[in-house]
Amino acid sequence: MLNGLNLCTLLEKYCYSKKISDKEVEFLERCWLDSLNSLHYNRYPGIAPAIVCDEAGVARGSYWISCNAAILDKLKPLGTTRSRSARIFDVLFQSGLIAA
């Protein structure tokens, strides 16, 4: 079912349909965990389109990984621990990709 999907395709699909399966949420979660590795950013991460940023509730022009974190925070909140969005912000800041 997830063959051929990537983070970008899956987030866009969700933004248009407002539907997502448990397996797709698990896939987004794995993408989020992979993105926490600050050494992973040896290149400039991609910018998400406006519809994805709007659905995620982040500023237009934000990174895909920031949108993924924000959407996951809505779909599957972590409860009392720090949000995924806050943790991604820290990684992007430490990588020098965003300013505080």
C-alpha positions in Angstrom: 0.0 0.0 0.0 2.8 2.4 0.7 4.8 1.4 -2.4 5.8 4.5 -4.3 4.8 6.9 -1.6 7.3 9.3 0.0 7.0 11.9 2.7 5.9 14.7 0.3 3.4 12.6 -1.6 1.8 11.3 1.6 1.5 14.7 3.2 0.0 16.2 0.0 -2.5 13.3 -0.2 -3.5 13.9 3.4 -4.0 17.6 2.9 -6.4 17.0 0.0 -8.3 14.0 1.4 -8.0 14.6 5.2 -7.7 10.8 5.4 -4.7 8.8 6.5 -4.3 5.1 7.5 -2.5 3.8 10.6 0.3 2.5 8.3 0.7 5.9 6.7 1.0 7.5 10.1 3.6 5.0 11.0 5.5 5.8 7.8 5.4 9.6 8.7 6.6 8.7 12.2 9.6 6.9 10.8 10.3 9.9 8.5 10.1 12.1 11.5 12.5 10.0 13.5 15.0 9.9 10.6 14.8 13.7 10.4 15.9 14.1 14.0 19.5 13.1 13.0 21.1 16.5 12.5 23.9 15.0 10.5 21.2 14.0 8.0 21.1 17.6 6.8 24.1 17.7 4.5 21.9 19.4 1.9 19.2 22.0 2.1 15.8 20.4 3.0 12.9 20.9 0.7 10.2 23.6 1.1 6.6 22.4 1.4 3.9 23.9 -0.8 1.4 26.4 0.8 -1.4 23.8 1.1 0.8 21.6 3.2 2.1 24.4 5.4 -1.5 25.7 5.9 -2.8 22.2 6.9 0.2 21.8 9.3 -0.4 25.2 10.8 3.1 26.5 10.1 4.3 29.5 8.2 4.2 29.2 4.4 7.7 28.4 3.1 8.5 26.0 5.9 10.4 22.7 5.4 8.6 19.5 4.7 10.1 18.0 7.8 8.6 20.8 9.9 5.2 20.2 8.3 5.4 16.5 8.9 6.2 17.1 12.6 3.3 19.5 13.0 0.8 17.2 11.3 1.9 14.3 13.4 1.5 16.5 16.5 -2.1 17.0 15.5 -2.8 13.3 14.5 -0.9 11.6 17.3 0.1 14.0 20.1 2.9 12.9 22.3 1.2 14.0 25.5 3.5 15.3 28.2 6.8 15.1 26.3 8.1 17.8 24.0 6.3 18.1 20.7 7.8 16.8 17.5 7.7 20.3 16.1 9.8 21.6 19.0 12.3 18.8 18.5 12.6 19.4 14.8 13.0 23.1 15.4 16.0 22.3 17.7 17.6 20.1 15.1 17.1 22.7 12.3 18.5 25.4 14.6 21.5 23.3 15.6 22.1 22.6 11.9 22.1 26.3 11.1 19.1 26.0 8.8 16.9 28.3 10.8 17.5 31.2 13.2 15.8 31.5 16.6 
